[in-house]
Amino acid sequence: MRPRDNYDEKDIAYAKRKVKAKKEFFKHLIAFSIVMPFLFFINLLTSPFHWWFLYPLLGWGMALAFHYVEVFGIPGFNILTKEWEEDELNKELRKIKTDRETERLELQPPSKLGEDDMELKELRKNYDESELV
C-alpha cells in the first residue's frame, strides 16, 4: 500500500504543489550560493575599492528571503493557527496514550505480566560453553 492511498486527490495535488514550491526554493538558494561568490571574486579582480557586488547581493538576498517566506512562512508565526492547534492536540493525544500504556504496565502485578511486557529480558546465549577457551 502506498502512503497516498489514504488521501483524496485534492490533498495529493496540494501536497505536490507544496513539494514543488520547496524544490524551486532550494534551486533558487543553490543558484544564489553559486553566483554570489563568483560575483564577489569578479568584484575583487575588477574594482577592489568599490564593492558593487553588494547591490546584487542585497537585491537577490531580499528576493530569496521573500521566496522563503512565501514557501515556508515566517518562522515562529504559525503559533495560534489552526494547523498549530491540530499539531499540539495530536502531540498531547500521543503523550496521553504513551502515559496510559506505561501506567498499565506499572499497575499490573508481576505474575500477570507476559515475558514481552517485562522490562529486563534474560539474554539468550549465542554460543556454546564448550567453545570457550
Secondary structure as GFF3:
##gff-version 3
##sequence-region A 1 133
A	DSSP	three_ten_helix	3	6	.	.	.	ID=ss1
A	DSSP	alpha_helix	9	46	.	.	.	ID=ss2
A	DSSP	alpha_helix	54	72	.	.	.	ID=ss3
A	DSSP	alpha_helix	82	107	.	.	.	ID=ss4
A	DSSP	three_ten_helix	110	112	.	.	.	ID=ss5
A	DSSP	three_ten_helix	129	131	.	.	.	ID=ss6
###
